[in-house]
Structure formats: structure tokens, C-alpha cells
Amino acid sequence: MAMEPEVQDLPLQGHVRIVYLGAVAPHWDVQRVFGDHGVIDEFRTRVTARLQLLPPHDPQFRRNRERVARDAERERLELEWDLGYDED
């Protein structure tokens, strides 16, 4: 049985910034900072499907944000969020 290498041992495939654009649709912009265009375009499609109608104050946003983060981890993408306010 072949062992898969640890995800942490593999290099990043890219960096993505997800920006909240405001109350007017579309709410979100998924920006490629660096990385393979194909991988990031596929990721962008999935992110858009999860977040399309959700503003950050919607309770469903928190669950979908966690799903987006897990998806980015599986794809080995560094993820950055710009919600327009400090999250601290």
C-alpha cells in the first residue's frame, strides 16, 4: 500500500485573496496572487458557488468559510481574507 506524502511536506500551489466587495452582488472577488491559473480558476468556481449570495454577517457564511479554508488546504493554496474590517 503506497503512503501519500504529508500535505505539509508539499509546496504551495498558489496564494488566493478573497475580498468582500460589499452589499451589491457579486459580493466576493477571488483574486490570484500567484500560482497555477488552472488550479486557481477551479478553486474560484467552488468558492463562488459557496459564497455567492452570502455577506460576512450571515450565519451560513461562517460554515462556508470553513469549507473554503479546508478546500484551500487540500489544494495547497495559501488563503487570505479581506472582509473590509479587522477580524480581531
C-alpha positions as CSV (number, residue, x, y, z in Angstrom):
1,M,0.0,0.0,0.0
2,A,1.5,3.3,-1.1
3,M,1.7,6.1,1.5
4,E,0.7,9.6,0.5
5,P,3.2,12.3,1.4
6,E,2.1,14.6,4.2
7,V,0.3,17.7,2.9
8,Q,2.6,19.9,5.0
9,D,5.7,18.5,3.1
10,L,4.4,19.6,-0.3
11,P,5.0,23.1,-1.7
12,L,2.2,25.6,-2.0
13,Q,0.5,25.7,-5.4
14,G,-0.5,29.3,-5.0
15,H,-1.9,32.2,-3.0
16,V,-5.5,33.4,-3.2
17,R,-7.1,36.5,-1.7
18,I,-10.9,36.6,-1.2
19,V,-12.2,40.1,-1.0
20,Y,-15.7,41.2,0.2
21,L,-16.9,43.8,-2.3
22,G,-20.0,45.0,-0.3
23,A,-23.7,44.6,-0.3
24,V,-24.1,44.8,-4.1
25,A,-23.8,41.4,-5.9
26,P,-21.4,39.9,-6.6
27,H,-20.3,40.1,-3.0
28,W,-17.0,38.4,-3.5
29,D,-13.9,38.6,-5.7
30,V,-11.4,35.7,-5.7
31,Q,-8.0,37.1,-6.7
32,R,-5.0,35.1,-7.7
33,V,-1.8,36.4,-6.1
34,F,0.4,33.7,-7.5
35,G,0.1,30.1,-8.7
36,D,-1.2,28.0,-11.5
37,H,-4.1,29.6,-13.3
38,G,-6.0,26.4,-13.9
39,V,-5.9,25.3,-10.2
40,I,-7.0,28.7,-9.0
41,D,-9.7,29.1,-11.6
42,E,-11.2,25.8,-10.5
43,F,-10.9,26.9,-6.8
44,R,-12.5,30.3,-7.7
45,T,-15.5,28.4,-9.2
46,R,-16.0,26.4,-6.0
47,V,-15.6,29.5,-3.8
48,T,-18.1,31.5,-5.8
49,A,-20.6,28.7,-5.5
50,R,-20.2,28.6,-1.7
51,L,-20.2,32.4,-1.1
52,Q,-22.1,33.9,-4.0
53,L,-25.2,35.2,-2.0
54,L,-23.6,35.4,1.5
55,P,-22.5,38.6,3.2
56,P,-20.0,38.1,6.0
57,H,-22.6,38.7,8.7
58,D,-24.8,35.8,7.5
59,P,-24.6,32.8,9.9
60,Q,-24.1,30.5,6.9
61,F,-21.0,32.4,5.9
62,R,-19.0,31.0,8.9
63,R,-19.7,27.4,7.9
64,N,-19.0,28.0,4.3
65,R,-15.8,30.0,5.1
66,E,-14.6,26.9,7.0
67,R,-15.4,24.7,4.0
68,V,-13.5,27.1,1.7
69,A,-10.5,27.0,4.1
70,R,-10.5,23.2,4.0
71,D,-10.7,23.2,0.2
72,A,-7.7,25.6,0.0
73,E,-5.8,23.4,2.3
74,R,-6.5,20.3,0.2
75,E,-5.4,22.3,-2.9
76,R,-2.3,23.6,-1.1
77,L,-3.3,27.2,-1.6
78,E,-2.5,30.0,0.9
79,L,-5.7,31.7,1.7
80,E,-6.2,35.4,2.7
81,W,-9.5,37.0,3.5
82,D,-10.2,40.7,3.1
83,L,-13.6,41.3,4.7
84,G,-13.2,45.1,4.8
85,Y,-12.8,45.2,8.6
86,D,-10.5,43.9,11.3
87,E,-11.5,40.4,12.5
88,D,-9.6,40.8,15.8
